[in-house]
Amino acid sequence: MPSRIEQTSEKGLLIDAFDRLDQDCSAELFERLSAERRTKRIAQPDVPSRYGLRKIYKSEFGQDTERFVLRVDFPGFPPCPFGHSFSVLGFDTAEQQYVWLVTSIMRDSRLARIPYQEADLPDNA
């Protein structure tokens, strides 16, 4: 039976609260909290990812703040792992691929937010 969200097409907000834990908590607490954590590795086993997207940490963002942008309402976002759709996603302009930006980057004022604007088509009528 479909979930309530699937039936109503409601959108939600997914917050990646574990990012701070990856760097700031004790190993014991991290293991307990991450036991049921839904993460997977992409192509290379040593590359962290979230929902099939390469995960970008604040340290990598800080090295080149113009490399990563937040795309808003772009067509062609990869599928949401919960069967819905993303409304915003990080984008690596150097690699030309979508990425998962950790929460601290999303709050960083240096992150450029790029809304999708449909191309202006000439009126040939």
SEVOVO-534129 format. One record per residue: residue number from 0; residue in one letter; x, y, z of N, C-alpha, C in turn. Coordinates in steps of 0.1 Angstrom, whole numbers. Example, Ala and Ser with C-alpha at 12.3 -4.5 7.8 and 13.67 -1.06 7.14 Angstrom:
BEGIN
<site rolum="0" rotor="a" n_xx="132" n_yy="-57" n_zz="78" ca_xx="123" ca_yy="-45" ca_zz="78" c_xx="132" c_yy="-33" c_zz="78"/>
<site rolum="1" rotor="s" n_xx="128" n_yy="-22" n_zz="71" ca_xx="137" ca_yy="-11" ca_zz="71" c_xx="129" c_yy="0" c_zz="79"/>
***
This chain:
BEGIN
<site rolum="0" rotor="m" n_xx="8" n_yy="-12" n_zz="0" ca_xx="0" ca_yy="0" ca_zz="0" c_xx="9" c_yy="12" c_zz="0"/>
<site rolum="1" rotor="p" n_xx="6" n_yy="22" n_zz="-8" ca_xx="15" ca_yy="34" ca_zz="-9" c_xx="14" c_yy="42" c_zz="4"/>
<site rolum="2" rotor="s" n_xx="25" n_yy="49" n_zz="7" ca_xx="25" ca_yy="58" ca_zz="19" c_xx="16" c_yy="70" c_zz="16"/>
<site rolum="3" rotor="r" n_xx="13" n_yy="77" n_zz="27" ca_xx="5" ca_yy="89" ca_zz="27" c_xx="11" c_yy="100" c_zz="17"/>
<site rolum="4" rotor="i" n_xx="24" n_yy="101" n_zz="18" ca_xx="31" ca_yy="111" ca_zz="9" c_xx="30" c_yy="107" c_zz="-6"/>
<site rolum="5" rotor="e" n_xx="31" n_yy="94" n_zz="-9" ca_xx="29" ca_yy="90" ca_zz="-23" c_xx="15" c_yy="93" c_zz="-27"/>
<site rolum="6" rotor="q" n_xx="5" n_yy="91" n_zz="-19" ca_xx="-9" ca_yy="93" ca_zz="-22" c_xx="-12" c_yy="108" c_zz="-25"/>
<site rolum="7" rotor="t" n_xx="-6" n_yy="117" n_zz="-17" ca_xx="-10" ca_yy="131" ca_zz="-18" c_xx="0" c_yy="139" c_zz="-26"/>
<site rolum="8" rotor="s" n_xx="11" n_yy="134" n_zz="-29" ca_xx="22" ca_yy="141" ca_zz="-37" c_xx="27" c_yy="153" c_zz="-29"/>
<site rolum="9" rotor="e" n_xx="27" n_yy="152" n_zz="-15" ca_xx="33" ca_yy="162" ca_zz="-7" c_xx="48" c_yy="162" c_zz="-8"/>
<site rolum="10" rotor="k" n_xx="54" n_yy="174" n_zz="-7" ca_xx="68" ca_yy="175" ca_zz="-7" c_xx="73" c_yy="177" c_zz="7"/>
<site rolum="11" rotor="g" n_xx="85" n_yy="173" n_zz="10" ca_xx="91" ca_yy="174" ca_zz="23" c_xx="105" c_yy="180" c_zz="22"/>
<site rolum="12" rotor="l" n_xx="111" n_yy="181" n_zz="34" ca_xx="124" ca_yy="186" ca_zz="35" c_xx="133" c_yy="175" c_zz="41"/>
<site rolum="13" rotor="l" n_xx="143" n_yy="172" n_zz="34" ca_xx="153" ca_yy="162" ca_zz="39" c_xx="165" c_yy="169" c_zz="45"/>
<site rolum="14" rotor="i" n_xx="167" n_yy="167" n_zz="57" ca_xx="178" ca_yy="174" ca_zz="64" c_xx="189" c_yy="163" c_zz="68"/>
<site rolum="15" rotor="d" n_xx="201" n_yy="166" n_zz="63" ca_xx="212" ca_yy="157" ca_zz="66" c_xx="219" c_yy="161" c_zz="79"/>
<site rolum="16" rotor="a" n_xx="213" n_yy="156" n_zz="90" ca_xx="219" ca_yy="161" ca_zz="103" c_xx="231" c_yy="153" c_zz="107"/>
<site rolum="17" rotor="f" n_xx="235" n_yy="143" n_zz="100" ca_xx="246" ca_yy="135" ca_zz="104" c_xx="260" c_yy="141" c_zz="100"/>
<site rolum="18" rotor="d" n_xx="259" n_yy="151" n_zz="91" ca_xx="272" ca_yy="157" ca_zz="87" c_xx="281" c_yy="162" c_zz="98"/>
<site rolum="19" rotor="r" n_xx="275" n_yy="169" n_zz="108" ca_xx="282" ca_yy="173" ca_zz="120" c_xx="288" c_yy="161" c_zz="128"/>
<site rolum="20" rotor="l" n_xx="280" n_yy="151" n_zz="128" ca_xx="284" ca_yy="139" ca_zz="136" c_xx="296" c_yy="132" c_zz="129"/>
<site rolum="21" rotor="d" n_xx="297" n_yy="133" n_zz="116" ca_xx="309" ca_yy="127" ca_zz="109" c_xx="322" c_yy="133" c_zz="114"/>
<site rolum="22" rotor="q" n_xx="322" n_yy="145" n_zz="119" ca_xx="334" ca_yy="152" ca_zz="123" c_xx="335" c_yy="155" c_zz="138"/>
<site rolum="23" rotor="d" n_xx="324" n_yy="156" n_zz="145" ca_xx="324" ca_yy="161" ca_zz="158" c_xx="320" c_yy="152" c_zz="170"/>
<site rolum="24" rotor="c" n_xx="315" n_yy="140" n_zz="167" ca_xx="311" ca_yy="132" ca_zz="178" c_xx="320" c_yy="121" c_zz="181"/>
<site rolum="25" rotor="s" n_xx="318" n_yy="114" n_zz="193" ca_xx="327" ca_yy="103" ca_zz="196" c_xx="324" c_yy="91" c_zz="187"/>
<site rolum="26" rotor="a" n_xx="334" n_yy="83" n_zz="185" ca_xx="332" ca_yy="71" ca_zz="177" c_xx="320" c_yy="62" c_zz="181"/>
<site rolum="27" rotor="e" n_xx="319" n_yy="60" n_zz="194" ca_xx="308" ca_yy="52" ca_zz="200" c_xx="294" c_yy="58" c_zz="196"/>
<site rolum="28" rotor="l" n_xx="293" n_yy="71" n_zz="198" ca_xx="280" ca_yy="77" ca_zz="195" c_xx="277" c_yy="77" c_zz="180"/>
<site rolum="29" rotor="f" n_xx="287" n_yy="79" n_zz="172" ca_xx="286" ca_yy="79" ca_zz="158" c_xx="281" c_yy="65" c_zz="153"/>
<site rolum="30" rotor="e" n_xx="287" n_yy="55" n_zz="158" ca_xx="284" ca_yy="41" ca_zz="154" c_xx="269" c_yy="38" c_zz="158"/>
<site rolum="31" rotor="r" n_xx="265" n_yy="42" n_zz="170" ca_xx="251" ca_yy="40" ca_zz="174" c_xx="241" c_yy="47" c_zz="165"/>
<site rolum="32" rotor="l" n_xx="244" n_yy="59" n_zz="162" ca_xx="235" ca_yy="67" ca_zz="154" c_xx="235" c_yy="64" c_zz="139"/>
<site rolum="33" rotor="s" n_xx="246" n_yy="59" n_zz="135" ca_xx="247" ca_yy="56" ca_zz="120" c_xx="243" c_yy="41" c_zz="117"/>
<site rolum="34" rotor="a" n_xx="239" n_yy="33" n_zz="127" ca_xx="236" ca_yy="19" ca_zz="125" c_xx="225" c_yy="17" c_zz="114"/>
<site rolum="35" rotor="e" n_xx="215" n_yy="26" n_zz="114" ca_xx="204" ca_yy="25" ca_zz="104" c_xx="205" c_yy="36" c_zz="94"/>
<site rolum="36" rotor="r" n_xx="216" n_yy="42" n_zz="93" ca_xx="218" ca_yy="53" ca_zz="84" c_xx="218" c_yy="49" c_zz="69"/>
<site rolum="37" rotor="r" n_xx="210" n_yy="55" n_zz="61" ca_xx="209" ca_yy="51" ca_zz="47" c_xx="219" c_yy="59" c_zz="38"/>
<site rolum="38" rotor="t" n_xx="230" n_yy="53" n_zz="37" ca_xx="241" ca_yy="59" ca_zz="28" c_xx="246" c_yy="48" c_zz="19"/>
<site rolum="39" rotor="k" n_xx="252" n_yy="52" n_zz="9" ca_xx="258" ca_yy="42" ca_zz="0" c_xx="270" c_yy="48" c_zz="-6"/>
<site rolum="40" rotor="r" n_xx="279" n_yy="40" n_zz="-11" ca_xx="291" ca_yy="45" ca_zz="-17" c_xx="289" c_yy="44" c_zz="-32"/>
<site rolum="41" rotor="i" n_xx="295" n_yy="54" n_zz="-39" ca_xx="294" ca_yy="54" ca_zz="-54" c_xx="306" c_yy="48" c_zz="-59"/>
<site rolum="42" rotor="a" n_xx="307" n_yy="48" n_zz="-72" ca_xx="318" ca_yy="41" ca_zz="-80" c_xx="330" c_yy="37" c_zz="-72"/>
<site rolum="43" rotor="q" n_xx="337" n_yy="46" n_zz="-65" ca_xx="349" ca_yy="43" ca_zz="-57" c_xx="345" c_yy="41" c_zz="-43"/>
<site rolum="44" rotor="p" n_xx="349" n_yy="30" n_zz="-37" ca_xx="345" ca_yy="27" ca_zz="-23" c_xx="349" c_yy="37" c_zz="-12"/>
<site rolum="45" rotor="d" n_xx="360" n_yy="45" n_zz="-15" ca_xx="364" ca_yy="54" ca_zz="-5" c_xx="359" c_yy="69" c_zz="-7"/>
<site rolum="46" rotor="v" n_xx="349" n_yy="70" n_zz="-16" ca_xx="343" ca_yy="83" ca_zz="-19" c_xx="329" c_yy="83" c_zz="-12"/>
<site rolum="47" rotor="p" n_xx="328" n_yy="92" n_zz="-2" ca_xx="315" ca_yy="93" ca_zz="5" c_xx="304" c_yy="98" c_zz="-4"/>
<site rolum="48" rotor="s" n_xx="292" n_yy="92" n_zz="-2" ca_xx="280" ca_yy="97" ca_zz="-10" c_xx="268" c_yy="96" c_zz="-2"/>
<site rolum="49" rotor="r" n_xx="258" n_yy="103" n_zz="-7" ca_xx="245" ca_yy="103" ca_zz="-1" c_xx="235" c_yy="102" c_zz="-12"/>
<site rolum="50" rotor="y" n_xx="226" n_yy="92" n_zz="-11" ca_xx="216" ca_yy="89" ca_zz="-21" c_xx="221" c_yy="89" c_zz="-35"/>
<site rolum="51" rotor="g" n_xx="233" n_yy="83" n_zz="-37" ca_xx="239" ca_yy="81" ca_zz="-50" c_xx="246" c_yy="93" c_zz="-55"/>
<site rolum="52" rotor="l" n_xx="247" n_yy="104" n_zz="-47" ca_xx="254" ca_yy="116" ca_zz="-51" c_xx="267" c_yy="118" c_zz="-43"/>
<site rolum="53" rotor="r" n_xx="277" n_yy="122" n_zz="-49" ca_xx="290" ca_yy="124" ca_zz="-42" c_xx="287" c_yy="135" c_zz="-31"/>
<site rolum="54" rotor="k" n_xx="292" n_yy="132" n_zz="-19" ca_xx="290" ca_yy="141" ca_zz="-8" c_xx="301" c_yy="151" c_zz="-7"/>
<site rolum="55" rotor="i" n_xx="297" n_yy="164" n_zz="-6" ca_xx="307" ca_yy="175" ca_zz="-5" c_xx="307" c_yy="180" c_zz="9"/>
<site rolum="56" rotor="y" n_xx="319" n_yy="180" n_zz="16" ca_xx="320" ca_yy="186" ca_zz="29" c_xx="325" c_yy="200" c_zz="29"/>
<site rolum="57" rotor="k" n_xx="323" n_yy="207" n_zz="39" ca_xx="326" ca_yy="221" ca_zz="40" c_xx="341" c_yy="224" c_zz="37"/>
<site rolum="58" rotor="s" n_xx="350" n_yy="215" n_zz="40" ca_xx="364" ca_yy="217" ca_zz="37" c_xx="367" c_yy="217" c_zz="22"/>
<site rolum="59" rotor="e" n_xx="360" n_yy="208" n_zz="15" ca_xx="362" ca_yy="209" ca_zz="0" c_xx="355" c_yy="221" c_zz="-6"/>
<site rolum="60" rotor="f" n_xx="344" n_yy="225" n_zz="-1" ca_xx="337" ca_yy="237" ca_zz="-6" c_xx="346" c_yy="249" c_zz="-3"/>
<site rolum="61" rotor="g" n_xx="352" n_yy="250" n_zz="9" ca_xx="360" ca_yy="261" ca_zz="12" c_xx="373" c_yy="263" c_zz="3"/>
<site rolum="62" rotor="q" n_xx="377" n_yy="252" n_zz="-3" ca_xx="389" ca_yy="253" ca_zz="-12" c_xx="386" c_yy="261" c_zz="-25"/>
<site rolum="63" rotor="d" n_xx="373" n_yy="260" n_zz="-29" ca_xx="369" ca_yy="267" ca_zz="-41" c_xx="354" c_yy="269" c_zz="-41"/>
<site rolum="64" rotor="t" n_xx="350" n_yy="280" n_zz="-34" ca_xx="336" ca_yy="283" ca_zz="-32" c_xx="328" c_yy="285" c_zz="-44"/>
<site rolum="65" rotor="e" n_xx="334" n_yy="289" n_zz="-55" ca_xx="327" ca_yy="291" ca_zz="-68" c_xx="325" c_yy="279" c_zz="-76"/>
<site rolum="66" rotor="r" n_xx="331" n_yy="268" n_zz="-72" ca_xx="330" ca_yy="255" ca_zz="-79" c_xx="316" c_yy="249" c_zz="-78"/>
<site rolum="67" rotor="f" n_xx="310" n_yy="251" n_zz="-66" ca_xx="298" ca_yy="244" ca_zz="-62" c_xx="287" c_yy="255" c_zz="-62"/>
<site rolum="68" rotor="v" n_xx="275" n_yy="251" n_zz="-67" ca_xx="263" ca_yy="260" ca_zz="-67" c_xx="251" c_yy="252" c_zz="-63"/>
<site rolum="69" rotor="l" n_xx="241" n_yy="259" n_zz="-59" ca_xx="228" ca_yy="252" ca_zz="-55" c_xx="218" c_yy="255" c_zz="-66"/>
<site rolum="70" rotor="r" n_xx="215" n_yy="244" n_zz="-74" ca_xx="205" ca_yy="246" ca_zz="-84" c_xx="191" c_yy="245" c_zz="-79"/>
<site rolum="71" rotor="v" n_xx="182" n_yy="254" n_zz="-83" ca_xx="168" ca_yy="254" ca_zz="-78" c_xx="159" c_yy="251" c_zz="-89"/>
<site rolum="72" rotor="d" n_xx="150" n_yy="241" n_zz="-88" ca_xx="140" ca_yy="238" ca_zz="-98" c_xx="145" c_yy="235" c_zz="-112"/>
<site rolum="73" rotor="f" n_xx="156" n_yy="229" n_zz="-113" ca_xx="162" ca_yy="225" ca_zz="-126" c_xx="155" c_yy="213" c_zz="-131"/>
<site rolum="74" rotor="p" n_xx="153" n_yy="211" n_zz="-144" ca_xx="148" ca_yy="199" ca_zz="-149" c_xx="160" c_yy="189" c_zz="-150"/>
<site rolum="75" rotor="g" n_xx="157" n_yy="176" n_zz="-149" ca_xx="168" ca_yy="166" ca_zz="-151" c_xx="175" c_yy="163" c_zz="-138"/>
<site rolum="76" rotor="f" n_xx="170" n_yy="167" n_zz="-126" ca_xx="176" ca_yy="163" ca_zz="-114" c_xx="175" c_yy="148" c_zz="-113"/>
<site rolum="77" rotor="p" n_xx="185" n_yy="141" n_zz="-107" ca_xx="184" ca_yy="127" ca_zz="-106" c_xx="172" c_yy="123" c_zz="-97"/>
<site rolum="78" rotor="p" n_xx="167" n_yy="111" n_zz="-98" ca_xx="155" ca_yy="107" ca_zz="-90" c_xx="158" c_yy="108" c_zz="-75"/>
<site rolum="79" rotor="c" n_xx="147" n_yy="112" n_zz="-68" ca_xx="148" ca_yy="112" ca_zz="-53" c_xx="147" c_yy="97" c_zz="-49"/>
<site rolum="80" rotor="p" n_xx="154" n_yy="93" n_zz="-39" ca_xx="154" ca_yy="79" ca_zz="-34" c_xx="141" c_yy="76" c_zz="-27"/>
<site rolum="81" rotor="f" n_xx="132" n_yy="85" n_zz="-25" ca_xx="119" ca_yy="83" ca_zz="-18" c_xx="108" c_yy="83" c_zz="-28"/>
<site rolum="82" rotor="g" n_xx="111" n_yy="83" n_zz="-41" ca_xx="101" ca_yy="82" ca_zz="-51" c_xx="95" c_yy="96" c_zz="-55"/>
<site rolum="83" rotor="h" n_xx="100" n_yy="107" n_zz="-50" ca_xx="95" ca_yy="120" ca_zz="-53" c_xx="105" c_yy="127" c_zz="-62"/>
<site rolum="84" rotor="s" n_xx="106" n_yy="140" n_zz="-61" ca_xx="116" ca_yy="147" ca_zz="-68" c_xx="123" c_yy="158" c_zz="-60"/>
<site rolum="85" rotor="f" n_xx="135" n_yy="161" n_zz="-63" ca_xx="142" ca_yy="171" ca_zz="-56" c_xx="138" c_yy="185" c_zz="-62"/>
<site rolum="86" rotor="s" n_xx="138" n_yy="195" n_zz="-53" ca_xx="135" ca_yy="209" ca_zz="-58" c_xx="148" c_yy="217" c_zz="-58"/>
<site rolum="87" rotor="v" n_xx="158" n_yy="212" n_zz="-50" ca_xx="172" ca_yy="219" ca_zz="-50" c_xx="182" c_yy="208" c_zz="-49"/>
<site rolum="88" rotor="l" n_xx="193" n_yy="210" n_zz="-56" ca_xx="205" ca_yy="201" ca_zz="-54" c_xx="218" c_yy="208" c_zz="-57"/>
<site rolum="89" rotor="g" n_xx="228" n_yy="204" n_zz="-51" ca_xx="241" ca_yy="209" ca_zz="-53" c_xx="246" c_yy="205" c_zz="-67"/>
<site rolum="90" rotor="f" n_xx="255" n_yy="213" n_zz="-73" ca_xx="260" ca_yy="210" ca_zz="-86" c_xx="275" c_yy="214" c_zz="-86"/>
<site rolum="91" rotor="d" n_xx="283" n_yy="205" n_zz="-90" ca_xx="298" ca_yy="207" ca_zz="-92" c_xx="300" c_yy="212" c_zz="-106"/>
<site rolum="92" rotor="t" n_xx="304" n_yy="224" n_zz="-107" ca_xx="305" ca_yy="230" ca_zz="-121" c_xx="318" c_yy="225" c_zz="-128"/>
<site rolum="93" rotor="a" n_xx="328" n_yy="220" n_zz="-120" ca_xx="340" ca_yy="215" ca_zz="-126" c_xx="338" c_yy="201" c_zz="-132"/>
<site rolum="94" rotor="e" n_xx="331" n_yy="193" n_zz="-125" ca_xx="328" ca_yy="179" ca_zz="-129" c_xx="315" c_yy="178" c_zz="-137"/>
<site rolum="95" rotor="q" n_xx="307" n_yy="189" n_zz="-137" ca_xx="294" ca_yy="189" ca_zz="-144" c_xx="285" c_yy="178" c_zz="-139"/>
<site rolum="96" rotor="q" n_xx="283" n_yy="177" n_zz="-126" ca_xx="275" ca_yy="166" ca_zz="-120" c_xx="268" c_yy="171" c_zz="-107"/>
<site rolum="97" rotor="y" n_xx="257" n_yy="165" n_zz="-104" ca_xx="250" ca_yy="168" ca_zz="-92" c_xx="257" c_yy="162" c_zz="-80"/>
<site rolum="98" rotor="v" n_xx="257" n_yy="169" n_zz="-69" ca_xx="264" ca_yy="165" ca_zz="-57" c_xx="255" c_yy="167" c_zz="-45"/>
<site rolum="99" rotor="w" n_xx="258" n_yy="161" n_zz="-34" ca_xx="251" ca_yy="163" ca_zz="-21" c_xx="259" c_yy="172" c_zz="-13"/>
<site rolum="100" rotor="l" n_xx="254" n_yy="184" n_zz="-10" ca_xx="260" ca_yy="194" ca_zz="-2" c_xx="256" c_yy="192" c_zz="13"/>
<site rolum="101" rotor="v" n_xx="266" n_yy="192" n_zz="22" ca_xx="263" ca_yy="190" ca_zz="36" c_xx="256" c_yy="203" c_zz="41"/>
<site rolum="102" rotor="t" n_xx="248" n_yy="202" n_zz="52" ca_xx="240" ca_yy="212" ca_zz="57" c_xx="248" c_yy="225" c_zz="60"/>
<site rolum="103" rotor="s" n_xx="260" n_yy="224" n_zz="65" ca_xx="267" ca_yy="237" ca_zz="67" c_xx="270" c_yy="245" c_zz="55"/>
<site rolum="104" rotor="i" n_xx="271" n_yy="238" n_zz="43" ca_xx="273" ca_yy="245" ca_zz="31" c_xx="260" c_yy="252" c_zz="26"/>
<site rolum="105" rotor="m" n_xx="249" n_yy="245" n_zz="28" ca_xx="236" ca_yy="251" ca_zz="25" c_xx="234" c_yy="264" c_zz="32"/>
<site rolum="106" rotor="r" n_xx="239" n_yy="265" n_zz="44" ca_xx="237" ca_yy="277" ca_zz="52" c_xx="248" c_yy="288" c_zz="49"/>
<site rolum="107" rotor="d" n_xx="258" n_yy="285" n_zz="41" ca_xx="269" ca_yy="294" ca_zz="39" c_xx="265" c_yy="304" c_zz="29"/>
<site rolum="108" rotor="s" n_xx="267" n_yy="317" n_zz="32" ca_xx="263" ca_yy="328" ca_zz="23" c_xx="271" c_yy="328" c_zz="10"/>
<site rolum="109" rotor="r" n_xx="282" n_yy="321" n_zz="10" ca_xx="290" ca_yy="321" ca_zz="-3" c_xx="285" c_yy="312" c_zz="-13"/>
<site rolum="110" rotor="l" n_xx="276" n_yy="303" n_zz="-10" ca_xx="270" ca_yy="294" ca_zz="-19" c_xx="260" c_yy="301" c_zz="-29"/>
<site rolum="111" rotor="a" n_xx="263" n_yy="300" n_zz="-41" ca_xx="255" ca_yy="307" ca_zz="-51" c_xx="242" c_yy="298" c_zz="-54"/>
<site rolum="112" rotor="r" n_xx="231" n_yy="305" n_zz="-53" ca_xx="218" ca_yy="298" ca_zz="-56" c_xx="214" c_yy="302" c_zz="-70"/>
<site rolum="113" rotor="i" n_xx="212" n_yy="292" n_zz="-78" ca_xx="209" ca_yy="294" ca_zz="-92" c_xx="195" c_yy="289" c_zz="-95"/>
<site rolum="114" rotor="p" n_xx="185" n_yy="298" n_zz="-97" ca_xx="172" ca_yy="293" ca_zz="-101" c_xx="171" c_yy="290" c_zz="-115"/>
<site rolum="115" rotor="y" n_xx="164" n_yy="280" n_zz="-119" ca_xx="162" ca_yy="276" ca_zz="-133" c_xx="154" c_yy="286" c_zz="-140"/>
<site rolum="116" rotor="q" n_xx="159" n_yy="291" n_zz="-151" ca_xx="151" ca_yy="300" ca_zz="-160" c_xx="150" c_yy="294" c_zz="-173"/>
<site rolum="117" rotor="e" n_xx="138" n_yy="291" n_zz="-178" ca_xx="136" ca_yy="285" ca_zz="-191" c_xx="142" c_yy="295" c_zz="-201"/>
<site rolum="118" rotor="a" n_xx="147" n_yy="289" n_zz="-212" ca_xx="153" ca_yy="297" ca_zz="-222" c_xx="143" c_yy="305" c_zz="-229"/>
<site rolum="119" rotor="d" n_xx="146" n_yy="317" n_zz="-232" ca_xx="137" ca_yy="326" ca_zz="-240" c_xx="137" c_yy="321" c_zz="-254"/>
<site rolum="120" rotor="l" n_xx="126" n_yy="317" n_zz="-259" ca_xx="125" ca_yy="313" ca_zz="-273" c_xx="120" c_yy="324" c_zz="-282"/>
<site rolum="121" rotor="p" n_xx="126" n_yy="326" n_zz="-293" ca_xx="122" ca_yy="337" ca_zz="-302" c_xx="107" c_yy="334" c_zz="-307"/>
<site rolum="122" rotor="d" n_xx="100" n_yy="345" n_zz="-309" ca_xx="86" ca_yy="344" ca_zz="-314" c_xx="87" c_yy="344" c_zz="-329"/>
<site rolum="123" rotor="n" n_xx="86" n_yy="332" n_zz="-335" ca_xx="87" ca_yy="331" ca_zz="-349" c_xx="73" c_yy="330" c_zz="-356"/>
<site rolum="124" rotor="a" n_xx="63" n_yy="333" n_zz="-349" ca_xx="49" ca_yy="332" ca_zz="-354" c_xx="45" c_yy="342" c_zz="-364"/>
***
